[in-house]
């Protein structure tokens, strides 16, 4: 007696679908599964994710603005005293040293503040991924406490990729500054000498070096892109999380890079559309303000209108960044789960965990 033919006529029943207690099936994921899971997780936890992003980046923006205003006030007093001297002359290196020192300090504060905000958001997103894969929900308080408790390890795992990315950026900035300095020297020499040739060649070399170091920085970034999720979900330290990420990425670098790049392109396209709209509104508003100068508006009113416009545009940009910021960490978190499913057969463990009611 033969078995009854299956639904496809080959005598075998189709394989049962993989369990899906949350936003992704507990099986190896393709690009569509990763993107759909990221957007589904965002829809289910949009309030928590947007709240975390707004909180972290608003605090960072306030800190940066405070440091910038303090630096501006200090520099204004310095150059006011310099201008009030009987023979101020052209500013020399001694006069520009405070400006360079303050700008360097402000840049460092900005970099640290943004890195801490990014680490806190990555920790929050990893917490959401850990729960949403199991079909569970996490409140803002739970996510906030978990993110703060894992901030140190997540921050430590983000520092090496950030430093690696800083190398090509710094080299490109140095190259552009040297090229600009070469142009200024040539203009000052009225075209009669070649004092700027050495600066121009050095700047060109720095630009070429920045292009040469870019692939290495990109490789480091992808290699350790799963470290924040490992630091939160496995409660690993920064070094252990980076080692774990390297282990999971090994053999799948291009696939992880491709999935991450697709989400970055989506985020970049949305951000570009918003920024274009904001820029258009800004130009129209500034045109209206300039047109108002020919009317009976007082300078104080015009200044208040320009200040209100600047604040409004800044808030729009902050909201846009906060809205889009969780998407890329969501993809990285789901890729972390996907790699563990592929390499460690984590699917049955997750399915069993999801079926157990939370105490």
Secondary structure in CASP SS format (residue, H / E / C, confidence):
PFRMAT SS
TARGET T0000
AUTHOR 0000-0000-0000
METHOD secondary structure of the structure
MODEL  1
X C 1.00
X C 1.00
X C 1.00
X C 1.00
X C 1.00
X C 1.00
X C 1.00
X C 1.00
X C 1.00
X C 1.00
X C 1.00
X C 1.00
X C 1.00
X C 1.00
X C 1.00
X C 1.00
X C 1.00
X C 1.00
X C 1.00
X C 1.00
X C 1.00
X C 1.00
X C 1.00
X C 1.00
X C 1.00
X C 1.00
X C 1.00
X C 1.00
X C 1.00
X C 1.00
X H 1.00
X H 1.00
X H 1.00
X H 1.00
X H 1.00
X H 1.00
X H 1.00
X H 1.00
X H 1.00
X H 1.00
X H 1.00
X H 1.00
X H 1.00
X H 1.00
X C 1.00
X H 1.00
X H 1.00
X H 1.00
X H 1.00
X H 1.00
X H 1.00
X H 1.00
X H 1.00
X H 1.00
X H 1.00
X H 1.00
X H 1.00
X H 1.00
X H 1.00
X H 1.00
X H 1.00
X H 1.00
X H 1.00
X H 1.00
X H 1.00
X H 1.00
X H 1.00
X H 1.00
X H 1.00
X H 1.00
X H 1.00
X H 1.00
X H 1.00
X H 1.00
X H 1.00
X H 1.00
X H 1.00
X H 1.00
X H 1.00
X H 1.00
X H 1.00
X H 1.00
X H 1.00
X C 1.00
X C 1.00
X C 1.00
X C 1.00
X C 1.00
X C 1.00
X C 1.00
X C 1.00
X C 1.00
X H 1.00
X H 1.00
X H 1.00
X H 1.00
X H 1.00
X H 1.00
X H 1.00
X H 1.00
X H 1.00
X H 1.00
X H 1.00
X H 1.00
X H 1.00
X H 1.00
X H 1.00
X H 1.00
X H 1.00
X H 1.00
X H 1.00
X H 1.00
X H 1.00
X H 1.00
X H 1.00
X H 1.00
X H 1.00
X H 1.00
X H 1.00
X H 1.00
X H 1.00
X H 1.00
X H 1.00
X H 1.00
X H 1.00
X H 1.00
X H 1.00
X H 1.00
X H 1.00
X H 1.00
X H 1.00
X H 1.00
X C 1.00
X C 1.00
X C 1.00
X C 1.00
X C 1.00
X C 1.00
X C 1.00
X H 1.00
X H 1.00
X H 1.00
X H 1.00
X H 1.00
X H 1.00
X H 1.00
X H 1.00
X H 1.00
X H 1.00
X C 1.00
X H 1.00
X H 1.00
X H 1.00
X H 1.00
X H 1.00
X H 1.00
X H 1.00
X H 1.00
X H 1.00
X H 1.00
X H 1.00
X H 1.00
X H 1.00
X H 1.00
X H 1.00
X H 1.00
X H 1.00
X H 1.00
X H 1.00
X H 1.00
X H 1.00
X H 1.00
X H 1.00
X H 1.00
X H 1.00
X H 1.00
X H 1.00
X H 1.00
X H 1.00
X H 1.00
X H 1.00
X H 1.00
X H 1.00
X H 1.00
X H 1.00
X H 1.00
X H 1.00
X H 1.00
X C 1.00
X C 1.00
X C 1.00
X C 1.00
X C 1.00
X C 1.00
X C 1.00
X C 1.00
X H 1.00
X H 1.00
X H 1.00
X H 1.00
X H 1.00
X H 1.00
X H 1.00
X H 1.00
X H 1.00
X H 1.00
X H 1.00
X H 1.00
X H 1.00
X H 1.00
X H 1.00
X H 1.00
X H 1.00
X H 1.00
X H 1.00
X H 1.00
X H 1.00
X H 1.00
X H 1.00
X H 1.00
X H 1.00
X H 1.00
X H 1.00
X C 1.00
X C 1.00
X C 1.00
X H 1.00
X H 1.00
X H 1.00
X H 1.00
X H 1.00
X H 1.00
X H 1.00
X C 1.00
X C 1.00
X C 1.00
X C 1.00
X H 1.00
X H 1.00
X H 1.00
X H 1.00
X H 1.00
X H 1.00
X H 1.00
X H 1.00
X H 1.00
X H 1.00
X H 1.00
X H 1.00
X C 1.00
X C 1.00
X C 1.00
X H 1.00
X H 1.00
X H 1.00
X H 1.00
X H 1.00
X H 1.00
X H 1.00
X H 1.00
X H 1.00
X H 1.00
X H 1.00
X H 1.00
X H 1.00
X H 1.00
X H 1.00
X H 1.00
X H 1.00
X H 1.00
X H 1.00
X H 1.00
X H 1.00
X H 1.00
X H 1.00
X H 1.00
X H 1.00
X H 1.00
X H 1.00
X H 1.00
X H 1.00
X H 1.00
X H 1.00
X H 1.00
X H 1.00
X H 1.00
X H 1.00
X H 1.00
X H 1.00
X H 1.00
X H 1.00
X H 1.00
X C 1.00
X C 1.00
X C 1.00
X C 1.00
X C 1.00
X C 1.00
X H 1.00
X H 1.00
X H 1.00
X H 1.00
X H 1.00
X H 1.00
X H 1.00
X H 1.00
X H 1.00
X H 1.00
X H 1.00
X H 1.00
X H 1.00
X H 1.00
X H 1.00
X H 1.00
X H 1.00
X H 1.00
X H 1.00
X H 1.00
X H 1.00
X H 1.00
X H 1.00
X H 1.00
X H 1.00
X H 1.00
X H 1.00
X H 1.00
X H 1.00
X H 1.00
X H 1.00
X H 1.00
X H 1.00
X H 1.00
X H 1.00
X H 1.00
X H 1.00
X H 1.00
X H 1.00
X H 1.00
X H 1.00
X H 1.00
X H 1.00
X H 1.00
X H 1.00
X H 1.00
X C 1.00
X C 1.00
X H 1.00
X H 1.00
X H 1.00
X H 1.00
X H 1.00
X H 1.00
X H 1.00
X H 1.00
X H 1.00
X C 1.00
X C 1.00
X C 1.00
X C 1.00
END
